[in-house]
Amino acid sequence: MSHIPVLLNEAIQVLDPKPGEFFIDGTFGSGGHSRAIQEKIGATGKLLAIDWDETNFKRFAIGDLRFASYAGNYADLPEILKKRGLPKADGLIIDLGFSSEQLSGGRGFSFGKDEPLLMTYSRDMKPVKEILKEVSEEELAKIIKDLSDERFANRIAKEIKEYLKRKPIETSKELAEIIKSAVPKNYERGHRHGGASRIHPATRTFMALRIYANQELENLEKLLKNLELILKPGGRAAIISFHSLEDRLVKNHFRQMAKVGKLKILTKKPVTAAKEEIAVNPRSRSAKLRAVAMMNYEV
Ligand SMILES: C[S@@+](CC[C@H](N)C(=O)[O-])C[C@H]1O[C@@H](n2cnc3c(N)ncnc32)[C@H](O)[C@@H]1O
């Protein structure tokens, strides 16, 4: 399934890219946000696209974009700008998490598929199948609980470690089956939306393991601390998150920086998807967009 960009109009409206400006897309994915930005900055503008997953750039025809693209971690943006001799930017978009293409990209992001259990965006990160072997049962339970609020984290961690005594876990489907066997048969029934909707028992654990393996919260924290090194005075940043822990990091950091006069918050409340968008793209249901503008002085 091809990736539909989330909160696209809302992001463009708040970022307000103008002809000739220099923008950075720190999570290029399938280039949905990049394309819309490029239309606004026009032929005199410049776009730097970064994605940690180098295969993203191979998969898509990007010849029509007037831009420079590099495989890299958005947490390293100040170093990337320096290395490439690029100035601070007028705008930055960060659209967190994974793309729909990655979900079916053969790296185990989806528990419905029998794929190698990697769950990493970059080849440089340790795959989940290795992490599961290395952490203790207690550490594993804590990772799952802390990053996903899974109620049965202890049981799931125990089942995974028991299984690993017999054989390694090679595929995403294998892990999903182990998780399913660890939780009660009526998992989630009756707990959400009056019992009408249920989620697969592996959903939360997969999310927690993905966040852990890719150090997603650490990367986001680094990015937030680096904003002044990435954006010029008056530059705008929009961050789209899908997880309450991510949104809390963004919200708190923005508030602290606004308090000391370093930036202006452009979104009093997080912007969420309209019901029309949710109807065509269910992924947008949990999306929250927050945006800021840097104040007018150089650091
Ligand atoms: C939700 S998708 C972006 C979709 C994109 N906005 C679009 O419209 O097509 C998130 C992307 O961020 C990338 N990513 C995740 N963590 C990253 C990081 N630390 N640095 C750079 N890219 C990252 C993933 O590989 C994925 O392609």
The ligand as a Tripos MOL2 file, in Angstrom:
@<TRIPOS>MOLECULE
LIG
   27    29     1     0     0
SMALL
NO_CHARGES

@<TRIPOS>ATOM
      1 C1          5.7760    8.3710    8.6180 C.3       1 LIG1
      2 S1          7.1370    8.1440    7.5560 S.3       1 LIG1
      3 C2          7.2750    9.6660    6.6980 C.3       1 LIG1
      4 C3          6.3100    9.8000    5.5670 C.3       1 LIG1
      5 C4          6.5080   11.0530    4.7310 C.3       1 LIG1
      6 N1          6.2370   12.2540    5.4740 N.3       1 LIG1
      7 C5          5.6210   10.9980    3.5040 C.2       1 LIG1
      8 O1          4.7540   11.8700    3.3540 O.co2     1 LIG1
      9 O2          5.7770   10.1070    2.6860 O.co2     1 LIG1
     10 C6          8.4850    8.2180    8.6430 C.3       1 LIG1
     11 C7          9.8460    8.0290    7.9950 C.3       1 LIG1
     12 O3         10.8260    8.4430    8.9380 O.3       1 LIG1
     13 C8         11.9570    7.6220    8.8090 C.3       1 LIG1
     14 N2         12.6840    7.7280   10.0710 N.ar      1 LIG1
     15 C9         12.3960    7.1700   11.2550 C.ar      1 LIG1
     16 N3         13.2910    7.5430   12.1840 N.ar      1 LIG1
     17 C10        14.1750    8.3810   11.5640 C.ar      1 LIG1
     18 C11        15.3240    9.0930   11.9840 C.ar      1 LIG1
     19 N4         15.7380    9.0380   13.2480 N.pl3     1 LIG1
     20 N5         15.9680    9.8540   11.0750 N.ar      1 LIG1
     21 C12        15.5330    9.9330    9.7830 C.ar      1 LIG1
     22 N6         14.4560    9.2680    9.3210 N.ar      1 LIG1
     23 C13        13.7790    8.4950   10.2080 C.ar      1 LIG1
     24 C14        11.4070    6.2660    8.4790 C.3       1 LIG1
     25 O4         12.3780    5.4950    7.8020 O.3       1 LIG1
     26 C15        10.1900    6.6090    7.6070 C.3       1 LIG1
     27 O5         10.5360    6.5490    6.2530 O.3       1 LIG1
@<TRIPOS>BOND
     1     1     2 1
     2     2     3 1
     3     2    10 1
     4     3     4 1
     5     4     5 1
     6     5     6 1
     7     5     7 1
     8     7     8 2
     9     7     9 1
    10    10    11 1
    11    11    12 1
    12    11    26 1
    13    12    13 1
    14    13    14 1
    15    13    24 1
    16    14    15 ar
    17    14    23 ar
    18    15    16 ar
    19    16    17 ar
    20    17    18 ar
    21    17    23 ar
    22    18    19 1
    23    18    20 ar
    24    20    21 ar
    25    21    22 ar
    26    22    23 ar
    27    24    25 1
    28    24    26 1
    29    26    27 1
@<TRIPOS>SUBSTRUCTURE
     1 LIG1         1 GROUP 0 **** ****
